[in-house]
Amino acid sequence: MPIDRTRARETPRSEPPDSPEALPGPDAPDIRQGQLAEHARYRDTVDAAYQAAARDAWARAVPELRAVWEDHKQRYPERSRAAPRTQPDGSWVADGQRRLTPEQNAEASKTCAHLRYEADQVILPAMRRVEGADPNRQLASLDRMLKGEDRLKEKIAGAMQVPGVTVKEALDMMPDAVRFTLKYDSRHYADGVLADVERLKSEGFELIKLKNLWDGDQYKGINSQWRRLETGLRFELQFHTPESLEAKELKHEAYTRMRSKTEPDTELPELEEFQRRANSLLVSPPGTDRIKDFPD
């Protein structure tokens, strides 16, 4: 069940002072500032109690969510797929009739190698500098920084089904061939995201898109897309709390099945409900309303 903010407010405390009003006498400004400071401390205390209750509720729910997903997989076994493979003539084929000619496959392999080099030697060091600028964030999920080469080739082959699209153009269409995640605790989340967007710009990257999805029911977090101006390489950067990142990873297989468009009609509603159920337990960190979509 979602966290009830009113329950967090039941934490034992002193009642907040009355709302500040103009007071007569020379001490009025000092009294007003004191009242404002007391209100701010009270608000911070309530927010901290609310966030702590939300973290506890999420931790309690995770084992049950994992059990629900295991039960789902028992009832809906994953369909087997033929492994992508390179043919004796140098062409490449994958499930779903996606193919690359020998020339296209060779070019795709070369392009993927260049992408890996640029991600590892240029973008990752910049992300390390952003991470090192403040101890209140950490890079996460670096083992997923790059899509696998076969997965990239599947996407390239799919895009090239449109006549005239080249291998490079197909790769340039992918916003998440390279992807990073920054993780913050809820107290530092909003300030951290706003600061790190500016740090990425100062590293010479161009912000293409930013979406604040904390109000969504299928995904919680902030997604952004960036471009390296020197080469045009695009990459994705997600901003998460520990809980929203764990939820994303827990739901990843369900998300993959939904995107595959091969699941039976009876499975799709369950996949969507599983996503909603996990997301209903996540609470937006304070201050996320200050993070606006780009472009608006």
C-alpha positions as CSV (number, residue, x, y, z in Angstrom):
1,M,0.0,0.0,0.0
2,P,1.2,3.6,-0.6
3,I,2.7,5.4,2.4
4,D,0.2,7.7,4.1
5,R,1.9,11.0,4.8
6,T,-0.5,11.7,7.7
7,R,0.9,8.7,9.6
8,A,4.4,10.1,9.3
9,R,3.1,13.3,10.8
10,E,2.0,11.3,13.9
11,T,5.6,11.1,15.1
12,P,5.8,12.5,18.6
13,R,6.9,16.1,18.5
14,S,6.3,19.6,19.8
15,E,3.6,21.5,18.1
16,P,4.9,24.1,15.6
17,P,4.6,27.7,16.4
18,D,1.8,29.8,15.0
19,S,2.3,31.2,11.6
20,P,4.5,34.3,11.7
21,E,2.7,37.6,11.7
22,A,3.8,41.2,11.8
23,L,4.6,42.0,15.4
24,P,4.9,45.4,16.9
25,G,8.1,46.7,18.4
26,P,11.8,46.7,17.5
27,D,12.2,42.9,18.0
28,A,9.6,42.0,15.5
29,P,12.0,41.1,12.6
30,D,14.1,38.8,14.9
31,I,10.9,37.1,16.2
32,R,9.7,36.6,12.7
33,Q,13.0,35.1,11.5
34,G,13.0,32.8,14.5
35,Q,9.5,31.6,13.7
36,L,10.4,31.0,10.1
37,A,13.4,29.0,11.1
38,E,11.3,26.9,13.5
39,H,8.8,26.2,10.8
40,A,11.6,25.1,8.5
41,R,13.0,22.8,11.2
42,Y,9.6,21.3,11.8
43,R,9.0,20.7,8.1
44,D,12.4,19.0,7.8
45,T,11.6,16.8,10.7
46,V,8.2,15.7,9.3
47,D,9.8,15.1,5.8
48,A,12.6,13.0,7.4
49,A,10.0,10.9,9.3
50,Y,7.9,10.5,6.2
51,Q,10.9,9.4,4.1
52,A,12.1,7.0,6.8
53,A,8.6,5.4,6.9
54,A,8.7,5.1,3.1
55,R,12.1,3.4,3.1
56,D,10.9,0.9,5.8
57,A,7.7,0.1,3.8
58,W,9.7,-0.5,0.6
59,A,12.2,-2.8,2.4
60,R,9.3,-4.8,3.9
61,A,7.6,-5.1,0.5
62,V,10.6,-6.3,-1.6
63,P,10.5,-10.0,-0.5
64,E,6.8,-10.2,-1.4
65,L,7.4,-8.5,-4.8
66,R,10.2,-10.9,-5.6
67,A,7.9,-13.8,-4.7
68,V,5.1,-12.4,-6.9
69,W,7.5,-12.1,-9.9
70,E,8.8,-15.7,-9.4
71,D,5.2,-16.9,-9.4
72,H,4.5,-14.9,-12.6
73,K,7.5,-16.5,-14.3
74,Q,6.2,-20.0,-13.3
75,R,2.8,-19.3,-14.9
76,Y,4.3,-17.5,-17.9
77,P,7.6,-19.1,-18.8
78,E,9.8,-16.9,-21.0
79,R,9.7,-17.8,-24.7
80,S,12.9,-19.2,-26.1
81,R,14.6,-17.2,-28.7
82,A,17.2,-18.2,-31.2
83,A,20.6,-16.6,-30.3
84,P,21.8,-13.9,-32.7
85,R,24.6,-15.2,-34.8
86,T,27.1,-14.4,-37.5
87,Q,26.7,-16.6,-40.6
88,P,29.6,-18.3,-42.4
89,D,29.4,-15.6,-45.1
90,G,29.8,-12.8,-42.6
91,S,26.2,-11.7,-42.4
92,W,24.3,-11.5,-39.1
93,V,20.8,-12.7,-38.2
94,A,18.6,-12.5,-35.1
95,D,15.2,-13.6,-34.0
96,G,12.4,-11.6,-35.6
97,Q,14.0,-11.7,-39.1
98,R,16.5,-9.0,-38.3
99,R,19.5,-9.3,-40.6
100,L,22.7,-7.4,-41.6
101,T,24.6,-8.1,-44.8
102,P,28.3,-9.0,-44.4
103,E,29.2,-5.4,-45.2
104,Q,26.6,-4.0,-42.8
105,N,27.7,-6.4,-40.1
106,A,31.4,-5.5,-40.5
107,E,30.5,-1.8,-40.3
108,A,28.2,-2.3,-37.3
109,S,31.0,-4.2,-35.4
110,K,33.4,-1.4,-36.1
111,T,30.9,1.3,-35.1
112,C,30.1,-0.6,-31.8
113,A,33.9,-0.8,-31.1
114,H,34.2,2.9,-31.5
115,L,31.2,3.5,-29.2
116,R,32.7,1.3,-26.5
117,Y,36.0,3.2,-26.7
118,E,34.4,6.6,-26.5
119,A,32.1,5.6,-23.6
120,D,35.0,4.1,-21.7
121,Q,37.7,6.6,-22.4
122,V,35.8,9.9,-22.6
123,I,32.3,9.8,-21.1
124,L,33.0,7.5,-18.1
125,P,35.9,9.7,-16.8
126,A,33.7,12.8,-17.0
127,M,31.0,10.9,-15.0
128,R,33.7,10.0,-12.5
129,R,34.5,13.7,-12.1
130,V,30.8,14.5,-11.5
131,E,30.6,11.7,-8.9
132,G,33.8,12.9,-7.2
133,A,32.6,16.5,-7.0
134,D,30.3,15.7,-4.1
135,P,30.1,12.7,-1.8
136,N,26.3,12.6,-1.8
137,R,26.0,10.7,-5.1
138,Q,27.4,7.5,-6.5
139,L,27.5,6.0,-10.0
140,A,25.5,2.8,-10.0
141,S,24.9,-0.1,-12.5
142,L,28.2,0.4,-14.3
143,D,28.0,-3.2,-15.5
144,R,25.1,-2.0,-17.7
145,M,26.9,1.0,-19.1
146,L,26.9,-0.4,-22.6
147,K,24.3,-2.5,-24.4
148,G,25.6,-5.8,-25.6
149,E,26.9,-5.9,-29.2
150,D,24.2,-8.3,-30.4
151,R,21.5,-6.1,-28.8
152,L,22.9,-3.1,-30.6
153,K,22.9,-4.9,-33.8
154,E,19.3,-6.0,-33.3
155,K,18.4,-2.3,-33.0
156,I,20.6,-1.3,-35.9
157,A,19.0,-3.9,-38.1
158,G,15.5,-2.9,-37.0
159,A,16.2,0.8,-37.8
160,M,17.7,-0.1,-41.2
161,Q,14.5,-1.7,-42.3
162,V,13.6,1.9,-43.2
163,P,15.1,2.3,-46.7
164,G,18.2,4.6,-46.9
165,V,19.1,4.4,-43.1
166,T,22.9,3.8,-42.6
167,V,24.5,1.9,-39.8
168,K,25.8,5.1,-38.2
169,E,22.4,6.8,-38.5
170,A,20.7,3.7,-37.0
171,L,23.1,3.9,-34.0
172,D,22.7,7.6,-33.7
173,M,18.9,7.0,-33.2
174,M,19.5,5.1,-30.0
175,P,19.4,7.3,-26.9
176,D,20.6,4.5,-24.5
177,A,23.4,2.6,-26.3
178,V,25.5,4.1,-23.5
179,R,23.8,4.7,-20.2
180,F,24.7,5.8,-16.7
181,T,22.9,6.0,-13.4
182,L,23.5,8.4,-10.5
183,K,22.1,7.5,-7.1
184,Y,21.3,9.8,-4.2
185,D,19.6,9.4,-0.9
186,S,16.3,11.2,-0.7
187,R,17.6,14.1,1.4
188,H,20.1,15.1,-1.3
189,Y,18.2,14.0,-4.4
190,A,16.7,17.2,-5.7
191,D,19.7,19.4,-5.0
192,G,22.0,16.7,-6.4
193,V,20.1,16.3,-9.7
194,L,20.0,20.1,-10.3
195,A,23.7,20.4,-9.5
196,D,24.8,17.5,-11.6
197,V,22.8,18.6,-14.6
198,E,24.9,21.8,-14.5
199,R,28.1,19.8,-13.9
200,L,27.4,17.7,-17.0
201,K,27.0,20.9,-19.0
202,S,30.3,22.2,-17.7
203,E,31.9,18.9,-18.9
204,G,30.9,19.9,-22.4
205,F,27.8,17.7,-22.9
206,E,24.6,19.0,-24.4
207,L,21.3,18.3,-22.6
208,I,18.8,16.9,-25.2
209,K,15.9,15.9,-23.0
210,L,15.0,15.6,-19.3
211,K,11.9,13.9,-18.0
212,N,10.7,14.0,-14.4
213,L,8.7,10.8,-14.0
214,W,8.2,10.7,-10.3
215,D,4.4,11.2,-10.9
216,G,4.2,8.2,-13.2
217,D,2.7,4.8,-12.3
218,Q,5.0,2.6,-14.5
219,Y,8.4,4.2,-13.6
220,K,9.7,6.4,-10.9
221,G,12.8,8.5,-11.4
222,I,14.3,11.1,-13.8
223,N,15.6,10.2,-17.2
224,S,17.8,12.5,-19.3
225,Q,19.5,12.2,-22.7
226,W,22.8,13.9,-23.5
227,R,25.1,14.4,-26.5
228,R,28.8,14.7,-26.8
229,L,29.2,17.6,-29.2
230,E,32.6,16.5,-30.7
231,T,31.2,13.3,-32.1
232,G,27.4,13.5,-31.7
233,L,27.3,10.4,-29.5
234,R,24.2,10.2,-27.4
235,F,23.9,8.7,-23.9
236,E,21.3,8.3,-21.3
237,L,21.6,9.4,-17.6
238,Q,19.1,8.3,-15.0
239,F,18.8,9.8,-11.6
240,H,17.6,7.5,-8.8
241,T,17.2,7.0,-5.1
242,P,18.3,3.6,-3.7
243,E,14.7,2.5,-3.5
244,S,13.7,3.7,-7.0
245,L,16.8,2.0,-8.5
246,E,16.0,-1.3,-6.7
247,A,12.5,-1.0,-8.1
248,K,13.7,-0.4,-11.6
249,E,16.0,-3.4,-11.4
250,L,13.3,-5.6,-9.9
251,K,10.9,-4.6,-12.7
252,H,13.4,-4.8,-15.5
253,E,12.4,-8.3,-16.7
254,A,8.7,-7.3,-16.7
255,Y,9.6,-4.1,-18.7
256,T,11.6,-6.2,-21.2
257,R,8.6,-8.5,-21.7
258,M,6.3,-5.6,-22.2
259,R,8.6,-4.0,-24.8
260,S,9.1,-7.3,-26.7
261,K,5.4,-7.3,-27.8
262,T,5.5,-11.1,-27.9
263,E,3.8,-11.8,-24.6
264,P,0.3,-13.3,-24.6
265,D,-2.6,-10.9,-24.2
266,T,-3.4,-12.4,-20.8
267,E,0.1,-11.6,-19.5
268,L,0.2,-7.9,-20.4
269,P,-2.3,-6.7,-17.7
270,E,-0.3,-8.6,-15.1
271,L,2.9,-7.1,-16.2
272,E,1.4,-3.6,-16.0
273,E,-0.1,-4.3,-12.6
274,F,3.3,-5.6,-11.3
275,Q,4.9,-2.3,-12.4
276,R,2.2,-0.2,-10.8
277,R,2.3,-2.2,-7.5
278,A,6.0,-1.7,-7.1
279,N,5.8,1.9,-8.0
280,S,3.0,2.6,-5.6
281,L,5.4,1.9,-2.7
282,L,7.9,4.6,-3.9
283,V,7.8,8.1,-2.4
284,S,9.0,11.1,-4.3
285,P,12.0,12.7,-2.6
286,P,11.4,16.2,-1.3
287,G,11.9,19.0,-3.8
288,T,11.4,17.0,-7.0
289,D,8.8,19.6,-8.1
290,R,11.7,21.9,-8.7
291,I,13.1,19.7,-11.4
292,K,11.4,20.7,-14.6
293,D,11.2,18.8,-17.9
294,F,13.5,19.9,-20.7
295,P,12.4,21.0,-23.2
296,D,9.3,22.2,-21.4
